[in-house]
Amino acid sequence: MWRPKRIEPAAGQESVWDYPRPPRLEKIGARLRVIFNARTVADTTAGYRVLETTWSYPSPSLAFSDIADHIAFYASRVDECWVDDERVQPQEGDFYGGWITSRIVGPFKGGAGTRGW
């Protein structure tokens, strides 16, 4: 089966192909903003990033207890998401909720022809 090759990240970037399994939770200090229906619905500098997909975390496992009652946003299902002053590019498709910025390289799953890898 054909699999795409990992893009080598440049300085200051990371590759989604290097993300761990099981998922990892990271506290970040970047300003995160989410805009929906032309209204800011989230704006924080005390956010987390979770290298997995889901919508919210009412009862997370112990490793993810820091994000209990936090909300996750799919970038493709709101008007805009921002990390600091960079607008996020939603991950293609309707399965993954990735927030893609210039700091992250792929290739990314979700688009046409990627289901098999």
Contacts in CASP RR format, 6 or more apart in sequence:
PFRMAT RR
TARGET T0000
AUTHOR 0000-0000-0000
METHOD contacts of the structure
MODEL  1
MWRPKRIEPAAGQESVWDYPRPPRLEKIGARLRVIFNARTVADTTAGYRV
LETTWSYPSPSLAFSDIADHIAFYASRVDECWVDDERVQPQEGDFYGGWI
TSRIVGPFKGGAGTRGW
1 116 0 8 1.000
1 117 0 8 1.000
2 117 0 8 1.000
3 117 0 8 1.000
4 107 0 8 1.000
4 117 0 8 1.000
5 107 0 8 1.000
6 15 0 8 1.000
6 17 0 8 1.000
6 18 0 8 1.000
6 106 0 8 1.000
6 107 0 8 1.000
7 15 0 8 1.000
7 17 0 8 1.000
7 105 0 8 1.000
7 106 0 8 1.000
7 107 0 8 1.000
8 15 0 8 1.000
8 105 0 8 1.000
9 15 0 8 1.000
9 105 0 8 1.000
10 105 0 8 1.000
12 103 0 8 1.000
13 102 0 8 1.000
13 103 0 8 1.000
13 104 0 8 1.000
13 105 0 8 1.000
14 103 0 8 1.000
14 104 0 8 1.000
14 105 0 8 1.000
15 104 0 8 1.000
15 105 0 8 1.000
15 106 0 8 1.000
16 104 0 8 1.000
16 105 0 8 1.000
16 106 0 8 1.000
16 108 0 8 1.000
17 106 0 8 1.000
19 51 0 8 1.000
20 51 0 8 1.000
22 63 0 8 1.000
23 50 0 8 1.000
23 51 0 8 1.000
23 52 0 8 1.000
23 64 0 8 1.000
24 50 0 8 1.000
24 51 0 8 1.000
25 48 0 8 1.000
25 49 0 8 1.000
25 50 0 8 1.000
25 63 0 8 1.000
25 64 0 8 1.000
25 66 0 8 1.000
25 67 0 8 1.000
26 48 0 8 1.000
26 49 0 8 1.000
26 50 0 8 1.000
26 51 0 8 1.000
27 46 0 8 1.000
27 47 0 8 1.000
27 48 0 8 1.000
27 66 0 8 1.000
28 47 0 8 1.000
28 48 0 8 1.000
28 49 0 8 1.000
29 45 0 8 1.000
29 46 0 8 1.000
29 47 0 8 1.000
30 45 0 8 1.000
30 83 0 8 1.000
30 84 0 8 1.000
31 43 0 8 1.000
31 44 0 8 1.000
31 45 0 8 1.000
31 82 0 8 1.000
31 83 0 8 1.000
31 84 0 8 1.000
32 42 0 8 1.000
32 43 0 8 1.000
32 44 0 8 1.000
32 45 0 8 1.000
32 47 0 8 1.000
32 81 0 8 1.000
32 82 0 8 1.000
32 83 0 8 1.000
33 40 0 8 1.000
33 42 0 8 1.000
33 43 0 8 1.000
33 80 0 8 1.000
33 81 0 8 1.000
33 82 0 8 1.000
34 40 0 8 1.000
34 41 0 8 1.000
34 42 0 8 1.000
34 43 0 8 1.000
34 73 0 8 1.000
34 78 0 8 1.000
34 80 0 8 1.000
34 81 0 8 1.000
34 82 0 8 1.000
35 41 0 8 1.000
35 78 0 8 1.000
35 79 0 8 1.000
35 80 0 8 1.000
35 81 0 8 1.000
35 82 0 8 1.000
36 78 0 8 1.000
36 79 0 8 1.000
37 79 0 8 1.000
38 79 0 8 1.000
41 78 0 8 1.000
42 71 0 8 1.000
42 73 0 8 1.000
47 70 0 8 1.000
48 66 0 8 1.000
48 67 0 8 1.000
48 70 0 8 1.000
49 99 0 8 1.000
50 64 0 8 1.000
50 67 0 8 1.000
50 72 0 8 1.000
53 95 0 8 1.000
53 96 0 8 1.000
53 97 0 8 1.000
53 98 0 8 1.000
54 72 0 8 1.000
55 71 0 8 1.000
55 72 0 8 1.000
55 74 0 8 1.000
56 69 0 8 1.000
56 70 0 8 1.000
56 71 0 8 1.000
56 72 0 8 1.000
57 64 0 8 1.000
57 67 0 8 1.000
57 68 0 8 1.000
57 69 0 8 1.000
57 70 0 8 1.000
57 72 0 8 1.000
58 68 0 8 1.000
58 69 0 8 1.000
59 68 0 8 1.000
60 67 0 8 1.000
60 68 0 8 1.000
73 81 0 8 1.000
74 90 0 8 1.000
74 97 0 8 1.000
74 98 0 8 1.000
75 81 0 8 1.000
75 88 0 8 1.000
75 89 0 8 1.000
75 90 0 8 1.000
75 91 0 8 1.000
75 97 0 8 1.000
75 98 0 8 1.000
75 99 0 8 1.000
75 100 0 8 1.000
76 90 0 8 1.000
76 91 0 8 1.000
76 93 0 8 1.000
76 94 0 8 1.000
76 97 0 8 1.000
80 87 0 8 1.000
80 88 0 8 1.000
81 87 0 8 1.000
81 88 0 8 1.000
81 90 0 8 1.000
81 99 0 8 1.000
82 88 0 8 1.000
83 99 0 8 1.000
83 101 0 8 1.000
86 101 0 8 1.000
86 102 0 8 1.000
88 99 0 8 1.000
88 100 0 8 1.000
88 101 0 8 1.000
89 100 0 8 1.000
89 101 0 8 1.000
90 97 0 8 1.000
90 98 0 8 1.000
90 99 0 8 1.000
90 100 0 8 1.000
91 97 0 8 1.000
91 98 0 8 1.000
91 99 0 8 1.000
91 100 0 8 1.000
91 108 0 8 1.000
91 109 0 8 1.000
91 110 0 8 1.000
92 108 0 8 1.000
92 110 0 8 1.000
92 111 0 8 1.000
92 112 0 8 1.000
92 114 0 8 1.000
93 110 0 8 1.000
93 111 0 8 1.000
95 109 0 8 1.000
95 110 0 8 1.000
96 108 0 8 1.000
96 109 0 8 1.000
96 110 0 8 1.000
98 108 0 8 1.000
100 108 0 8 1.000
107 114 0 8 1.000
108 114 0 8 1.000
109 115 0 8 1.000
109 117 0 8 1.000
END
